[in-house]
Amino acid sequence: MNQVDEIVALAEEIPQLIKQNITPDGHCRFDPVKTKIALELVKYEIEKSIRAQSLPSN
């Protein structure tokens, strides 16, 4: 398994983990604030890396 496959597999595990740990009454069994911040950071880092790769090399 290469790095791309590992990242995709990890990303696919996250929604399942979240859904499995929300109670029927809608409460999280994890800290939703920390989780949201962590996910926003991951998204930001991916977007930042994409922008950096898109810049022309001098």
Secondary structure as GFF3:
##gff-version 3
##sequence-region A 1 58
A	DSSP	alpha_helix	3	20	.	.	.	ID=ss1
A	DSSP	alpha_helix	32	54	.	.	.	ID=ss2
###
